[in-house]
Amino acid sequence: MRSVDGPVNVVGRGAASPWQAARLGGRIPIPVLGPGWDAARRIAEIAGAPVPPHVIELMRQGRAGDGARARDVLSLPGVRSTVEICTELYEWGTVSQLRPAEAVA
């Protein structure tokens, strides 16, 4: 509905470090250094929660986005904070996997 010339970051206000995000969910963050990242990735995979390479990079390097331009250009009302969004993610119910009723060839 609006014409925008160039990219905009649609992100929550503020930022949360991986440490803060883990604590918001009541998790206990464990610092991982050097080759520990590969070991942590493998343990998570064995536990049934594989971690994609881009997530490992995100945890190592960190990321932040400034959403001011998106709010101004797109007139986004009431953008929630990153902390509010992280908290909401942890409040979701458990994830249920749906299996197809029949095999598809």
N, CA, C and O atoms as a GROMACS GRO file, in nm:
protein
  420
    1MET      N    1   0.082  -0.120   0.000
    1MET     CA    2   0.000   0.000   0.000
    1MET      C    3   0.086   0.126   0.000
    1MET      O    4   0.037   0.236  -0.026
    2ARG      N    5   0.215   0.109   0.030
    2ARG     CA    6   0.305   0.224   0.030
    2ARG      C    7   0.422   0.193  -0.063
    2ARG      O    8   0.466   0.078  -0.074
    3SER      N    9   0.471   0.295  -0.127
    3SER     CA   10   0.585   0.278  -0.215
    3SER      C   11   0.712   0.306  -0.134
    3SER      O   12   0.730   0.414  -0.080
    4VAL      N   13   0.799   0.207  -0.129
    4VAL     CA   14   0.923   0.221  -0.054
    4VAL      C   15   1.039   0.197  -0.149
    4VAL      O   16   1.041   0.096  -0.220
    5ASP      N   17   1.133   0.288  -0.151
    5ASP     CA   18   1.250   0.273  -0.235
    5ASP      C   19   1.365   0.223  -0.149
    5ASP      O   20   1.425   0.299  -0.073
    6GLY      N   21   1.396   0.095  -0.159
    6GLY     CA   22   1.506   0.037  -0.082
    6GLY      C   23   1.455  -0.050   0.032
    6GLY      O   24   1.336  -0.050   0.064
    7PRO      N   25   1.546  -0.123   0.090
    7PRO     CA   26   1.508  -0.217   0.196
    7PRO      C   27   1.479  -0.145   0.328
    7PRO      O   28   1.532  -0.038   0.356
    8VAL      N   29   1.394  -0.208   0.408
    8VAL     CA   30   1.367  -0.161   0.543
    8VAL      C   31   1.371  -0.282   0.636
    8VAL      O   32   1.334  -0.393   0.596
    9ASN      N   33   1.416  -0.261   0.758
    9ASN     CA   34   1.417  -0.367   0.859
    9ASN      C   35   1.291  -0.356   0.943
    9ASN      O   36   1.268  -0.255   1.009
   10VAL      N   37   1.209  -0.461   0.940
   10VAL     CA   38   1.090  -0.463   1.024
   10VAL      C   39   1.127  -0.547   1.145
   10VAL      O   40   1.124  -0.670   1.140
   11VAL      N   41   1.160  -0.479   1.253
   11VAL     CA   42   1.208  -0.544   1.375
   11VAL      C   43   1.143  -0.478   1.495
   11VAL      O   44   1.089  -0.368   1.486
   12GLY      N   45   1.148  -0.547   1.608
   12GLY     CA   46   1.098  -0.490   1.732
   12GLY      C   47   1.187  -0.377   1.779
   12GLY      O   48   1.304  -0.367   1.740
   13ARG      N   49   1.132  -0.292   1.864
   13ARG     CA   50   1.211  -0.184   1.922
   13ARG      C   51   1.316  -0.242   2.017
   13ARG      O   52   1.288  -0.341   2.086
   14GLY      N   53   1.433  -0.184   2.020
   14GLY     CA   54   1.537  -0.228   2.112
   14GLY      C   55   1.601  -0.358   2.068
   14GLY      O   56   1.581  -0.404   1.955
   15ALA      N   57   1.677  -0.416   2.158
   15ALA     CA   58   1.749  -0.539   2.125
   15ALA      C   59   1.754  -0.629   2.247
   15ALA      O   60   1.733  -0.584   2.360
   16ALA      N   61   1.781  -0.755   2.223
   16ALA     CA   62   1.802  -0.852   2.331
   16ALA      C   63   1.918  -0.940   2.289
   16ALA      O   64   1.919  -0.994   2.178
   17SER      N   65   2.015  -0.955   2.375
   17SER     CA   66   2.127  -1.043   2.346
   17SER      C   67   2.080  -1.188   2.358
   17SER      O   68   1.976  -1.213   2.419
   18PRO      N   69   2.154  -1.283   2.301
   18PRO     CA   70   2.117  -1.423   2.318
   18PRO      C   71   2.106  -1.461   2.467
   18PRO      O   72   2.020  -1.540   2.506
   19TRP      N   73   2.194  -1.405   2.549
   19TRP     CA   74   2.191  -1.432   2.694
   19TRP      C   75   2.058  -1.383   2.752
   19TRP      O   76   1.993  -1.456   2.827
   20GLN      N   77   2.017  -1.260   2.718
   20GLN     CA   78   1.891  -1.205   2.767
   20GLN      C   79   1.772  -1.286   2.718
   20GLN      O   80   1.680  -1.313   2.794
   21ALA      N   81   1.775  -1.324   2.590
   21ALA     CA   82   1.665  -1.400   2.533
   21ALA      C   83   1.650  -1.534   2.605
   21ALA      O   84   1.538  -1.577   2.632
   22ALA      N   85   1.760  -1.601   2.634
   22ALA     CA   86   1.754  -1.729   2.706
   22ALA      C   87   1.696  -1.709   2.846
   22ALA      O   88   1.613  -1.788   2.890
   23ARG      N   89   1.739  -1.605   2.916
   23ARG     CA   90   1.690  -1.580   3.052
   23ARG      C   91   1.542  -1.543   3.053
   23ARG      O   92   1.471  -1.577   3.148
   24LEU      N   93   1.493  -1.475   2.949
   24LEU     CA   94   1.351  -1.442   2.940
   24LEU      C   95   1.265  -1.567   2.938
   24LEU      O   96   1.152  -1.567   2.986
   25GLY      N   97   1.320  -1.675   2.882
   25GLY     CA   98   1.248  -1.801   2.875
   25GLY      C   99   1.275  -1.892   2.992
   25GLY      O  100   1.234  -2.009   2.992
   26GLY      N  101   1.345  -1.841   3.093
   26GLY     CA  102   1.374  -1.924   3.210
   26GLY      C  103   1.481  -2.027   3.182
   26GLY      O  104   1.497  -2.122   3.260
   27ARG      N  105   1.555  -2.011   3.073
   27ARG     CA  106   1.662  -2.105   3.040
   27ARG      C  107   1.789  -2.062   3.112
   27ARG      O  108   1.803  -1.947   3.154
   28ILE      N  109   1.881  -2.156   3.125
   28ILE     CA  110   2.011  -2.126   3.184
   28ILE      C  111   2.112  -2.121   3.071
   28ILE      O  112   2.149  -2.225   3.015
   29PRO      N  113   2.158  -2.001   3.037
   29PRO     CA  114   2.257  -1.990   2.929
   29PRO      C  115   2.391  -2.049   2.972
   29PRO      O  116   2.435  -2.028   3.085
   30ILE      N  117   2.453  -2.121   2.882
   30ILE     CA  118   2.584  -2.179   2.909
   30ILE      C  119   2.682  -2.121   2.807
   30ILE      O  120   2.665  -2.141   2.687
   31PRO      N  121   2.783  -2.049   2.854
   31PRO     CA  122   2.880  -1.991   2.759
   31PRO      C  123   2.951  -2.102   2.682
   31PRO      O  124   2.992  -2.204   2.738
   32VAL      N  125   2.966  -2.080   2.552
   32VAL     CA  126   3.033  -2.176   2.466
   32VAL      C  127   3.143  -2.102   2.391
   32VAL      O  128   3.118  -1.998   2.331
   33LEU      N  129   3.264  -2.156   2.396
   33LEU     CA  130   3.378  -2.093   2.331
   33LEU      C  131   3.442  -2.186   2.229
   33LEU      O  132   3.434  -2.308   2.242
   34GLY      N  133   3.506  -2.128   2.129
   34GLY     CA  134   3.585  -2.202   2.031
   34GLY      C  135   3.517  -2.326   1.975
   34GLY      O  136   3.406  -2.317   1.923
   35PRO      N  137   3.584  -2.442   1.986
   35PRO     CA  138   3.528  -2.565   1.930
   35PRO      C  139   3.403  -2.614   2.004
   35PRO      O  140   3.338  -2.708   1.960
   36GLY      N  141   3.371  -2.550   2.115
   36GLY     CA  142   3.249  -2.587   2.188
   36GLY      C  143   3.124  -2.566   2.107
   36GLY      O  144   3.023  -2.633   2.131
   37TRP      N  145   3.128  -2.472   2.009
   37TRP     CA  146   3.012  -2.448   1.924
   37TRP      C  147   2.976  -2.574   1.845
   37TRP      O  148   2.859  -2.610   1.834
   38ASP      N  149   3.077  -2.639   1.789
   38ASP     CA  150   3.050  -2.760   1.711
   38ASP      C  151   2.997  -2.870   1.802
   38ASP      O  152   2.904  -2.942   1.764
   39ALA      N  153   3.054  -2.883   1.920
   39ALA     CA  154   3.006  -2.985   2.015
   39ALA      C  155   2.862  -2.955   2.056
   39ALA      O  156   2.780  -3.047   2.063
   40ALA      N  157   2.830  -2.828   2.084
   40ALA     CA  158   2.694  -2.791   2.122
   40ALA      C  159   2.596  -2.821   2.009
   40ALA      O  160   2.485  -2.868   2.033
   41ARG      N  161   2.638  -2.792   1.886
   41ARG     CA  162   2.553  -2.819   1.770
   41ARG      C  163   2.524  -2.968   1.758
   41ARG      O  164   2.411  -3.009   1.734
   42ARG      N  165   2.628  -3.049   1.775
   42ARG     CA  166   2.611  -3.195   1.763
   42ARG      C  167   2.522  -3.251   1.874
   42ARG      O  168   2.438  -3.337   1.849
   43ILE      N  169   2.540  -3.201   1.996
   43ILE     CA  170   2.457  -3.246   2.108
   43ILE      C  171   2.310  -3.210   2.082
   43ILE      O  172   2.221  -3.291   2.106
   44ALA      N  173   2.286  -3.088   2.034
   44ALA     CA  174   2.149  -3.046   2.004
   44ALA      C  175   2.089  -3.133   1.895
   44ALA      O  176   1.971  -3.167   1.900
   45GLU      N  177   2.169  -3.169   1.795
   45GLU     CA  178   2.121  -3.253   1.686
   45GLU      C  179   2.084  -3.392   1.737
   45GLU      O  180   1.980  -3.447   1.700
   46ILE      N  181   2.169  -3.449   1.822
   46ILE     CA  182   2.140  -3.581   1.881
   46ILE      C  183   2.013  -3.575   1.965
   46ILE      O  184   1.936  -3.671   1.969
   47ALA      N  185   1.992  -3.462   2.033
   47ALA     CA  186   1.874  -3.445   2.118
   47ALA      C  187   1.747  -3.418   2.037
   47ALA      O  188   1.638  -3.406   2.093
   48GLY      N  189   1.760  -3.410   1.904
   48GLY     CA  190   1.643  -3.390   1.819
   48GLY      C  191   1.612  -3.245   1.787
   48GLY      O  192   1.504  -3.215   1.738
   49ALA      N  193   1.706  -3.155   1.814
   49ALA     CA  194   1.685  -3.013   1.787
   49ALA      C  195   1.803  -2.959   1.706
   49ALA      O  196   1.884  -2.882   1.759
   50PRO      N  197   1.815  -2.999   1.579
   50PRO     CA  198   1.930  -2.954   1.500
   50PRO      C  199   1.936  -2.802   1.490
   50PRO      O  200   1.833  -2.734   1.478
   51VAL      N  201   2.057  -2.750   1.493
   51VAL     CA  202   2.079  -2.605   1.486
   51VAL      C  203   2.140  -2.574   1.349
   51VAL      O  204   2.251  -2.619   1.320
   52PRO      N  205   2.069  -2.499   1.265
   52PRO     CA  206   2.122  -2.466   1.133
   52PRO      C  207   2.248  -2.380   1.145
   52PRO      O  208   2.265  -2.306   1.242
   53PRO      N  209   2.337  -2.390   1.045
   53PRO     CA  210   2.462  -2.312   1.048
   53PRO      C  211   2.440  -2.161   1.064
   53PRO      O  212   2.519  -2.095   1.131
   54HIS      N  213   2.332  -2.107   1.005
   54HIS     CA  214   2.311  -1.962   1.017
   54HIS      C  215   2.278  -1.921   1.161
   54HIS      O  216   2.304  -1.808   1.200
   55VAL      N  217   2.220  -2.013   1.239
   55VAL     CA  218   2.191  -1.982   1.379
   55VAL      C  219   2.320  -1.982   1.461
   55VAL      O  220   2.338  -1.898   1.549
   56ILE      N  221   2.409  -2.077   1.431
   56ILE     CA  222   2.539  -2.078   1.499
   56ILE      C  223   2.613  -1.947   1.469
   56ILE      O  224   2.672  -1.887   1.559
   57GLU      N  225   2.610  -1.904   1.343
   57GLU     CA  226   2.677  -1.778   1.307
   57GLU      C  227   2.613  -1.661   1.383
   57GLU      O  228   2.683  -1.573   1.433
   58LEU      N  229   2.481  -1.661   1.392
   58LEU     CA  230   2.410  -1.557   1.465
   58LEU      C  231   2.453  -1.554   1.611
   58LEU      O  232   2.475  -1.447   1.668
   59MET      N  233   2.466  -1.671   1.672
   59MET     CA  234   2.506  -1.677   1.813
   59MET      C  235   2.651  -1.633   1.831
   59MET      O  236   2.685  -1.569   1.931
   60ARG      N  237   2.735  -1.665   1.736
   60ARG     CA  238   2.876  -1.624   1.745
   60ARG      C  239   2.894  -1.475   1.721
   60ARG      O  240   2.965  -1.408   1.796
   61GLN      N  241   2.831  -1.424   1.616
   61GLN     CA  242   2.856  -1.287   1.571
   61GLN      C  243   2.755  -1.185   1.623
   61GLN      O  244   2.787  -1.068   1.640
   62GLY      N  245   2.633  -1.231   1.649
   62GLY     CA  246   2.527  -1.139   1.691
   62GLY      C  247   2.470  -1.062   1.572
   62GLY      O  248   2.531  -1.055   1.466
   63ARG      N  249   2.354  -1.005   1.591
   63ARG     CA  250   2.288  -0.925   1.488
   63ARG      C  251   2.200  -0.821   1.556
   63ARG      O  252   2.152  -0.841   1.667
   64ALA      N  253   2.181  -0.712   1.488
   64ALA     CA  254   2.088  -0.610   1.534
   64ALA      C  255   2.036  -0.538   1.411
   64ALA      O  256   2.108  -0.523   1.312
   65GLY      N  257   1.915  -0.494   1.417
   65GLY     CA  258   1.856  -0.419   1.307
   65GLY      C  259   1.788  -0.294   1.360
   65GLY      O  260   1.729  -0.296   1.469
   66ASP      N  261   1.796  -0.188   1.285
   66ASP     CA  262   1.732  -0.064   1.323
   66ASP      C  263   1.603  -0.051   1.243
   66ASP      O  264   1.607  -0.039   1.120
   67GLY      N  265   1.491  -0.054   1.311
   67GLY     CA  266   1.362  -0.050   1.243
   67GLY      C  267   1.301   0.088   1.234
   67GLY      O  268   1.184   0.101   1.198
   68ALA      N  269   1.377   0.192   1.264
   68ALA     CA  270   1.323   0.328   1.262
   68ALA      C  271   1.269   0.365   1.124
   68ALA      O  272   1.162   0.425   1.112
   69ARG      N  273   1.343   0.330   1.019
   69ARG     CA  274   1.299   0.365   0.883
   69ARG      C  275   1.168   0.295   0.850
   69ARG      O  276   1.079   0.356   0.790
   70ALA      N  277   1.155   0.168   0.887
   70ALA     CA  278   1.031   0.094   0.859
   70ALA      C  279   0.914   0.159   0.932
   70ALA      O  280   0.806   0.174   0.874
   71ARG      N  281   0.934   0.197   1.057
   71ARG     CA  282   0.825   0.261   1.132
   71ARG      C  283   0.784   0.392   1.068
   71ARG      O  284   0.666   0.424   1.060
   72ASP      N  285   0.884   0.470   1.021
   72ASP     CA  286   0.854   0.599   0.960
   72ASP      C  287   0.789   0.584   0.823
   72ASP      O  288   0.685   0.642   0.796
   73VAL      N  289   0.852   0.504   0.736
   73VAL     CA  290   0.806   0.491   0.598
   73VAL      C  291   0.674   0.413   0.589
   73VAL      O  292   0.586   0.448   0.511
   74LEU      N  293   0.662   0.308   0.669
   74LEU     CA  294   0.543   0.223   0.661
   74LEU      C  295   0.435   0.262   0.761
   74LEU      O  296   0.327   0.202   0.764
   75SER      N  297   0.462   0.362   0.842
   75SER     CA  298   0.368   0.408   0.945
   75SER      C  299   0.318   0.292   1.030
   75SER      O  300   0.197   0.272   1.047
   76LEU      N  301   0.412   0.216   1.083
   76LEU     CA  302   0.376   0.101   1.165
   76LEU      C  303   0.336   0.147   1.305
   76LEU      O  304   0.418   0.204   1.377
   77PRO      N  305   0.211   0.123   1.343
   77PRO     CA  306   0.168   0.166   1.476
   77PRO      C  307   0.204   0.062   1.582
   77PRO      O  308   0.202  -0.059   1.556
   78GLY      N  309   0.237   0.108   1.700
   78GLY     CA  310   0.253   0.019   1.815
   78GLY      C  311   0.349  -0.096   1.798
   78GLY      O  312   0.316  -0.208   1.838
   79VAL      N  313   0.466  -0.074   1.741
   79VAL     CA  314   0.563  -0.181   1.725
   79VAL      C  315   0.611  -0.225   1.863
   79VAL      O  316   0.656  -0.143   1.943
   80ARG      N  317   0.599  -0.354   1.890
   80ARG     CA  318   0.639  -0.407   2.021
   80ARG      C  319   0.791  -0.416   2.031
   80ARG      O  320   0.862  -0.416   1.930
   81SER      N  321   0.839  -0.423   2.154
   81SER     CA  322   0.983  -0.431   2.176
   81SER      C  323   1.032  -0.574   2.153
   81SER      O  324   0.954  -0.669   2.156
   82THR      N  325   1.160  -0.586   2.129
   82THR     CA  326   1.222  -0.718   2.110
   82THR      C  327   1.202  -0.804   2.234
   82THR      O  328   1.176  -0.923   2.222
   83VAL      N  329   1.214  -0.745   2.352
   83VAL     CA  330   1.195  -0.820   2.476
   83VAL      C  331   1.051  -0.872   2.484
   83VAL      O  332   1.030  -0.987   2.525
   84GLU      N  333   0.952  -0.791   2.447
   84GLU     CA  334   0.812  -0.837   2.447
   84GLU      C  335   0.792  -0.953   2.350
   84GLU      O  336   0.721  -1.049   2.381
   85ILE      N  337   0.853  -0.944   2.234
   85ILE     CA  338   0.839  -1.049   2.134
   85ILE      C  339   0.903  -1.178   2.182
   85ILE      O  340   0.844  -1.285   2.168
   86CYS      N  341   1.023  -1.170   2.240
   86CYS     CA  342   1.089  -1.291   2.295
   86CYS      C  343   1.003  -1.354   2.404
   86CYS      O  344   0.988  -1.477   2.407
   87THR      N  345   0.948  -1.273   2.490
   87THR     CA  346   0.863  -1.324   2.598
   87THR      C  347   0.741  -1.396   2.540
   87THR      O  348   0.705  -1.504   2.587
   88GLU      N  349   0.678  -1.337   2.439
   88GLU     CA  350   0.562  -1.401   2.375
   88GLU      C  351   0.599  -1.535   2.312
   88GLU      O  352   0.520  -1.630   2.319
   89LEU      N  353   0.716  -1.544   2.252
   89LEU     CA  354   0.758  -1.670   2.192
   89LEU      C  355   0.766  -1.780   2.296
   89LEU      O  356   0.728  -1.894   2.268
   90TYR      N  357   0.816  -1.748   2.414
   90TYR     CA  358   0.826  -1.849   2.520
   90TYR      C  359   0.690  -1.885   2.577
   90TYR      O  360   0.674  -1.992   2.635
   91GLU      N  361   0.591  -1.797   2.562
   91GLU     CA  362   0.457  -1.824   2.615
   91GLU      C  363   0.374  -1.913   2.523
   91GLU      O  364   0.268  -1.961   2.564
   92TRP      N  365   0.419  -1.935   2.400
   92TRP     CA  366   0.345  -2.022   2.309
   92TRP      C  367   0.334  -2.160   2.369
   92TRP      O  368   0.420  -2.203   2.445
   93GLY      N  369   0.227  -2.230   2.334
   93GLY     CA  370   0.212  -2.368   2.377
   93GLY      C  371   0.313  -2.456   2.307
   93GLY      O  372   0.390  -2.410   2.222
   94THR      N  373   0.314  -2.582   2.343
   94THR     CA  374   0.408  -2.674   2.280
   94THR      C  375   0.376  -2.687   2.132
   94THR      O  376   0.262  -2.668   2.089
   95VAL      N  377   0.476  -2.719   2.056
   95VAL     CA  378   0.460  -2.735   1.912
   95VAL      C  379   0.411  -2.876   1.884
   95VAL      O  380   0.467  -2.974   1.933
   96SER      N  381   0.306  -2.886   1.805
   96SER     CA  382   0.251  -3.016   1.767
   96SER      C  383   0.284  -3.042   1.621
   96SER      O  384   0.258  -2.957   1.535
   97GLN      N  385   0.340  -3.159   1.594
   97GLN     CA  386   0.370  -3.194   1.457
   97GLN      C  387   0.248  -3.264   1.397
   97GLN      O  388   0.192  -3.356   1.458
   98LEU      N  389   0.209  -3.222   1.281
   98LEU     CA  390   0.095  -3.283   1.212
   98LEU      C  391   0.147  -3.380   1.108
   98LEU      O  392   0.235  -3.345   1.029
   99ARG      N  393   0.096  -3.498   1.107
   99ARG     CA  394   0.133  -3.599   1.009
   99ARG      C  395   0.026  -3.608   0.902
   99ARG      O  396  -0.093  -3.599   0.933
  100PRO      N  397   0.064  -3.624   0.776
  100PRO     CA  398  -0.037  -3.637   0.670
  100PRO      C  399  -0.120  -3.764   0.692
  100PRO      O  400  -0.070  -3.866   0.739
  101ALA      N  401  -0.247  -3.754   0.657
  101ALA     CA  402  -0.339  -3.867   0.676
  101ALA      C  403  -0.303  -3.983   0.583
  101ALA      O  404  -0.325  -4.099   0.618
  102GLU      N  405  -0.250  -3.952   0.467
  102GLU     CA  406  -0.213  -4.059   0.373
  102GLU      C  407  -0.086  -4.021   0.299
  102GLU      O  408  -0.055  -3.902   0.283
  103ALA      N  409  -0.014  -4.120   0.255
  103ALA     CA  410   0.108  -4.095   0.180
  103ALA      C  411   0.075  -4.040   0.043
  103ALA      O  412  -0.023  -4.082  -0.019
  104VAL      N  413   0.154  -3.949  -0.003
  104VAL     CA  414   0.135  -3.889  -0.135
  104VAL      C  415   0.251  -3.934  -0.223
  104VAL      O  416   0.368  -3.922  -0.185
  105ALA      N  417   0.219  -3.985  -0.341
  105ALA     CA  418   0.325  -4.036  -0.430
  105ALA      C  419   0.400  -3.927  -0.497
  105ALA      O  420   0.491  -3.953  -0.574
   0.00000   0.00000   0.00000
